[in-house]
C-alpha cells in the first residue's frame, strides 16, 4: 500500500474531500491495474500459446534435427568407413600401379631385347638365305658339271669301246695286209727294180705314218711282245711287217667287215676333228700342197703318184692342232695303249 502522508486539513470537509479524491484515484488506479492485468493475462495467455506453439515447433524441429543429426552421424560413419575402405583400396591400387609400372618397364625392356634379337635373327636369316642361294647355285653348277662329266664319261666309255673295237679290227686288217704283202713281195720287188725308184724302208715308213693319221693309231696297238719286224715291199717302197714268233697269222677279213671298219674309223676321225686338219693330197695336217698335186692314182697299189712327191714338197712347218684337239689325240693315244 502507498504510504500517504496526509496533509493538514483545515476542515473536515477538506479532509473528507481529500480522502474521497484519494479513494477515487486509487479506485481508478485499481481499475487500470485490473484492466492492465487482464490485458497482461490475455497477452500472457496469447504469448503462452505462442510460446507453446513455438516450443512445439522447436521440439519438432529439434526432434527432426536430432533425427537428421543421427542420420548424418550414421552417414558420417558410413562415409568414414567408406573413406577407410577407399583409402585401403587406393593404397592397394597404388601398389598395383607401381607393380604394373615395373611390369611395364620390364616388358618394354623385354620388347627391346626381343626386337634386337629379331633384328639379329632377320640379319642371320638374310645371311643364311644369301648363303643358301650361293650354295644352291654352286650345287646346281656342280650338278651341271657332274652331268657333263657323266655324259663325257659315258661318251668316253663308248668311245673307248669303239676305239678298242677299231683297234682290234685295224690290227686284224693290218695282219691281213701283211699276209697279202708277203704273198706279193716278189712281184713288188721286180716292179721296183724296173721303176728304179727304191726308197729306203725307214723313210717310206715315216712318210706313210705322217701321211695317214690312222697309221699312228695302228702302230700303237700292235703288241711288241713275241713279235719281229721284217720289211715287206708295197708299191714303190717297203713297210715293216709284223710276224709272230709262233707263226700264227689271222685269216683275211671279208670285204663287208673291212668297209665297216673304215667307216667307223672315218666317223671317229670326224668326231675327233681330224678331217678338218688332214690334207687330202699328202695326208698331213694342213699342208701347203697345190691342187694339181692331188690328181693321179696308180692302179697297182691304190696310192697316188703325186702323194709321195707331195710329201717332199711340204717343207714349211705344219701348224699345230688346237689345244682341245691335241688333248683329244692324247686321250685317243691313252685309250689305244693296251
Phi, psi and omega per residue, in radians:
X1 nan 2.698 -3.120
X2 -1.389 2.350 3.047
X3 -1.431 2.008 -3.083
X4 -1.845 2.172 3.065
X5 -1.695 1.681 -3.057
X6 -1.179 2.488 3.080
X7 -1.384 3.092 3.097
X8 -1.530 2.229 -3.124
X9 -1.689 2.622 3.124
X10 -1.522 -0.540 -3.114
X11 -2.470 2.951 3.082
X12 -1.173 -0.566 -3.118
X13 -1.219 -0.687 3.112
X14 -1.148 -0.678 -3.134
X15 -1.180 -0.734 -3.139
X16 -1.139 -0.729 3.126
X17 -1.080 -0.646 -3.130
X18 -1.136 -0.835 -3.094
X19 -1.230 -0.511 3.098
X20 -1.231 -0.713 3.084
X21 -1.139 -0.685 3.128
X22 -1.151 -0.738 -3.137
X23 -1.146 -0.652 3.124
X24 -1.125 -0.669 -3.138
X25 -1.204 -0.746 -3.137
X26 -1.149 -0.701 3.107
X27 -1.102 -0.729 3.122
X28 -1.111 -0.678 3.134
X29 -1.178 -0.694 3.119
X30 -1.102 -0.721 3.108
X31 -1.096 -0.721 3.120
X32 -1.111 -0.735 -3.129
X33 -1.165 -0.693 3.121
X34 -1.126 -0.728 3.131
X35 -1.113 -0.739 3.108
X36 -1.128 -0.632 3.123
X37 -1.150 -0.724 3.108
X38 -1.100 -0.791 3.110
X39 -1.072 -0.712 3.138
X40 -1.123 -0.713 3.116
X41 -1.109 -0.773 3.125
X42 -1.065 -0.803 3.126
X43 -1.097 -0.683 -3.141
X44 -1.122 -0.734 3.108
X45 -1.106 -0.787 3.121
X46 -1.071 -0.756 3.133
X47 -1.138 -0.680 3.115
X48 -1.090 -0.751 3.102
X49 -1.087 -0.768 3.125
X50 -1.092 -0.741 3.136
X51 -1.137 -0.701 3.095
X52 -1.086 -0.757 3.108
X53 -1.085 -0.764 3.115
X54 -1.125 -0.672 3.124
X55 -1.132 -0.765 3.095
X56 -1.059 -0.771 3.119
X57 -1.107 -0.712 3.129
X58 -1.130 -0.728 3.103
X59 -1.106 -0.754 3.118
X60 -1.081 -0.786 3.119
X61 -1.106 -0.726 3.117
X62 -1.088 -0.732 3.115
X63 -1.100 -0.765 3.103
X64 -1.103 -0.725 3.137
X65 -1.146 -0.639 3.095
X66 -1.126 -0.785 3.097
X67 -1.049 -0.755 3.127
X68 -1.126 -0.694 3.108
X69 -1.091 -0.736 3.110
X70 -1.109 -0.762 3.126
X71 -1.101 -0.755 3.129
X72 -1.151 -0.642 3.090
X73 -1.109 -0.718 3.087
X74 -1.099 -0.751 3.110
X75 -1.115 -0.681 3.106
X76 -1.075 -0.744 3.092
X77 -1.085 -0.768 3.110
X78 -1.092 -0.772 3.118
X79 -1.123 -0.636 3.097
X80 -1.140 -0.721 3.088
X81 -1.106 -0.769 3.106
X82 -1.106 -0.673 3.108
X83 -1.077 -0.759 3.090
X84 -1.076 -0.755 3.121
X85 -1.113 -0.747 3.118
X86 -1.147 -0.634 3.090
X87 -1.110 -0.765 3.098
X88 -1.102 -0.767 3.111
X89 -1.102 -0.695 3.132
X90 -1.111 -0.747 3.088
X91 -1.086 -0.741 3.119
X92 -1.107 -0.755 3.141
X93 -1.158 -0.628 3.067
X94 -1.104 -0.715 3.062
X95 -1.089 -0.773 3.104
X96 -1.111 -0.677 3.118
X97 -1.099 -0.712 3.077
X98 -1.116 -0.745 3.093
X99 -1.080 -0.759 3.115
X100 -1.129 -0.633 3.089
X101 -1.114 -0.761 3.088
X102 -1.107 -0.758 3.095
X103 -1.095 -0.677 3.120
X104 -1.098 -0.784 3.095
X105 -1.096 -0.728 3.105
X106 -1.099 -0.725 3.121
X107 -1.166 -0.665 3.077
X108 -1.085 -0.758 3.089
X109 -1.106 -0.735 3.125
X110 -1.132 -0.671 3.115
X111 -1.137 -0.723 3.096
X112 -1.088 -0.736 3.098
X113 -1.102 -0.735 3.130
X114 -1.124 -0.722 3.104
X115 -1.095 -0.705 3.100
X116 -1.126 -0.758 3.090
X117 -1.115 -0.674 3.116
X118 -1.099 -0.726 3.080
X119 -1.082 -0.746 3.106
X120 -1.093 -0.731 3.139
X121 -1.165 -0.699 3.093
X122 -1.113 -0.716 3.095
X123 -1.098 -0.782 3.106
X124 -1.127 -0.635 3.117
X125 -1.142 -0.729 3.090
X126 -1.104 -0.742 3.113
X127 -1.092 -0.755 3.124
X128 -1.125 -0.647 3.125
X129 -1.145 -0.765 3.109
X130 -1.110 -0.742 3.114
X131 -1.111 -0.701 3.120
X132 -1.114 -0.718 3.107
X133 -1.114 -0.726 3.110
X134 -1.114 -0.760 3.134
X135 -1.134 -0.675 3.121
X136 -1.137 -0.701 3.093
X137 -1.121 -0.758 3.095
X138 -1.113 -0.662 3.139
X139 -1.153 -0.750 3.099
X140 -1.105 -0.710 3.092
X141 -1.107 -0.707 3.103
X142 -1.142 -0.655 3.101
X143 -1.121 -0.749 3.116
X144 -1.101 -0.775 3.108
X145 -1.088 -0.698 3.129
X146 -1.121 -0.712 3.109
X147 -1.124 -0.747 3.101
X148 -1.096 -0.735 3.125
X149 -1.137 -0.682 3.104
X150 -1.133 -0.734 3.103
X151 -1.133 -0.727 3.098
X152 -1.135 -0.649 3.115
X153 -1.150 -0.742 3.082
X154 -1.094 -0.742 3.112
X155 -1.132 -0.644 3.105
X156 -1.120 -0.749 3.126
X157 -1.103 -0.753 3.126
X158 -1.138 -0.745 3.098
X159 -1.135 -0.635 3.103
X160 -1.103 -0.741 3.100
X161 -1.112 -0.766 3.135
X162 -1.117 -0.758 -3.128
X163 -1.120 -0.720 3.118
X164 -1.095 -0.735 3.107
X165 -1.136 -0.707 3.110
X166 -1.153 -0.649 3.094
X167 -1.092 -0.733 3.102
X168 -1.098 -0.777 -3.134
X169 -1.162 -0.675 3.104
X170 -1.143 -0.694 3.094
X171 -1.090 -0.728 3.097
X172 -1.122 -0.734 3.109
X173 -1.115 -0.681 3.122
X174 -1.136 -0.728 3.094
X175 -1.109 -0.675 3.088
X176 -1.116 -0.731 3.111
X177 -1.116 -0.688 3.137
X178 -1.131 -0.717 3.089
X179 -1.099 -0.758 3.114
X180 -1.107 -0.662 3.134
X181 -1.215 -0.628 3.101
X182 -1.129 -0.632 3.135
X183 -1.179 -0.586 -3.100
X184 -1.822 0.392 -3.091
X185 -1.176 -0.782 -3.095
X186 -1.127 -0.751 3.119
X187 -1.078 -0.672 3.132
X188 -1.194 -0.616 3.109
X189 -1.106 -0.793 3.122
X190 -1.110 -0.674 3.108
X191 -1.148 -0.605 3.121
X192 -1.246 -0.645 3.101
X193 -1.129 -0.686 3.138
X194 -1.126 -0.758 -3.077
X195 -1.364 -0.262 -3.138
X196 0.915 0.731 -3.117
X197 -2.314 0.952 -3.124
X198 -1.400 2.273 -3.137
X199 -1.970 2.480 3.134
X200 -1.032 2.415 -3.053
X201 -1.102 -0.681 -3.120
X202 -1.161 -0.743 3.118
X203 -1.133 -0.775 3.141
X204 -1.117 -0.668 3.120
X205 -1.119 -0.699 3.099
X206 -1.139 -0.704 3.110
X207 -1.133 -0.756 3.133
X208 -1.125 -0.667 3.104
X209 -1.155 -0.641 3.090
X210 -1.306 -0.482 -3.132
X211 -1.287 -0.821 -3.066
X212 -1.815 2.105 3.101
X213 -1.200 -0.371 3.141
X214 -1.306 -0.409 -3.129
X215 -1.188 -0.509 3.086
X216 -1.152 -0.680 3.130
X217 -1.227 -0.675 -3.108
X218 -1.166 -0.675 -3.096
X219 -1.143 -0.466 3.127
X220 -1.441 -0.326 -3.078
X221 -1.571 -0.185 -3.131
X222 -1.371 2.117 -3.130
X223 -1.221 2.371 -3.097
X224 -1.426 -0.272 -3.040
X225 -1.325 2.368 3.036
X226 1.032 0.604 3.110
X227 -2.308 2.636 3.055
X228 -2.257 2.506 -3.121
X229 -1.760 2.429 3.074
X230 -2.419 2.388 -3.100
X231 -1.213 2.407 3.108
X232 -2.238 2.329 -3.094
X233 -1.377 2.322 3.017
X234 -2.392 2.133 3.076
X235 1.141 -2.070 -3.074
X236 -1.687 0.051 -3.106
X237 -2.630 -2.775 -3.106
X238 -2.191 2.613 3.006
X239 -2.264 2.737 -3.132
X240 -1.334 2.283 3.083
X241 -1.766 2.687 -3.122
X242 -2.023 2.113 3.119
X243 -2.263 2.219 3.124
X244 -1.286 2.709 3.113
X245 -1.193 -0.441 3.131
X246 -1.514 0.064 3.074
X247 1.021 0.547 3.087
X248 -1.729 2.158 3.100
X249 -2.130 2.600 -3.120
X250 -1.444 2.685 3.109
X251 -1.272 2.600 3.132
X252 -1.141 2.496 -3.126
X253 -1.416 2.686 3.084
X254 -1.206 2.821 -3.096
X255 -1.088 -0.622 -3.134
X256 -1.092 -0.672 3.120
X257 -1.166 -0.723 3.120
X258 -1.102 -0.730 3.133
X259 -1.121 -0.721 3.108
X260 -1.089 -0.715 3.129
X261 -1.124 -0.743 3.133
X262 -1.138 -0.665 3.091
X263 -1.116 -0.710 3.124
X264 -1.158 -0.662 3.088
X265 -1.119 -0.724 3.099
X266 -1.098 -0.712 3.089
X267 -1.099 -0.720 3.122
X268 -1.109 -0.717 3.098
X269 -1.111 -0.678 3.107
X270 -1.175 -0.649 3.107
X271 -1.151 -0.769 -3.135
X272 -1.224 -0.582 -3.141
X273 1.824 0.260 -3.129
X274 -1.256 -0.424 -3.093
X275 -1.166 -0.359 3.098
X276 -1.416 -0.315 -3.045
X277 -1.879 -0.341 -3.045
X278 -1.484 2.273 3.075
X279 -1.357 2.395 -3.131
X280 -1.311 -0.296 -3.113
X281 -1.511 -1.038 -3.081
X282 -1.778 -0.020 3.118
X283 1.108 0.529 3.045
X284 -1.925 2.964 -3.049
X285 -1.500 1.915 3.035
X286 0.918 1.030 3.116
X287 -1.461 -3.073 -3.110
X288 -1.962 0.511 -3.126
X289 -1.202 2.556 3.093
X290 -1.478 2.823 -3.126
X291 -1.198 -0.436 -3.127
X292 -1.228 -0.403 -3.117
X293 -1.376 -0.207 -3.127
X294 -1.835 1.291 -3.019
X295 -2.341 -1.210 -2.966
X296 -1.514 2.668 3.137
X297 -2.385 2.337 3.128
X298 -1.363 2.376 -3.099
X299 -1.334 -0.259 -3.049
X300 -1.384 -0.812 -3.043
X301 -1.839 -0.256 -3.098
X302 1.473 -0.021 3.114
X303 -1.753 2.557 -3.132
X304 -1.311 2.564 3.113
X305 -1.266 -0.476 -3.120
X306 -1.449 -0.211 -3.103
X307 -1.168 -0.772 3.130
X308 -1.139 -0.667 3.109
X309 -1.222 -0.626 -3.118
X310 -1.227 -0.483 3.132
X311 -1.141 -0.533 3.097
X312 -1.378 -0.281 -3.104
X313 -1.492 -0.263 -3.093
X314 -1.418 1.240 -3.048
X315 -1.517 -0.365 -3.133
X316 -1.358 2.602 3.138
X317 -1.127 2.266 -3.110
X318 -1.294 2.513 3.105
X319 -1.226 2.484 -3.130
X320 -1.364 2.575 3.102
X321 -1.126 2.956 3.082
X322 -1.151 2.893 -3.104
X323 -1.149 -0.691 3.127
X324 -1.196 -0.617 3.103
X325 -1.188 -0.686 3.093
X326 -1.104 -0.668 3.110
X327 -1.158 -0.681 3.088
X328 -1.127 -0.686 3.115
X329 -1.148 -0.702 3.106
X330 -1.153 -0.636 3.081
X331 -1.155 -0.634 3.069
X332 -1.132 -0.677 3.103
X333 -1.122 -0.688 3.111
X334 -1.157 -0.682 3.107
X335 -1.197 -0.607 -3.095
X336 -1.326 -0.305 -3.135
X337 -1.264 2.162 -3.111
X338 -1.286 nan nan
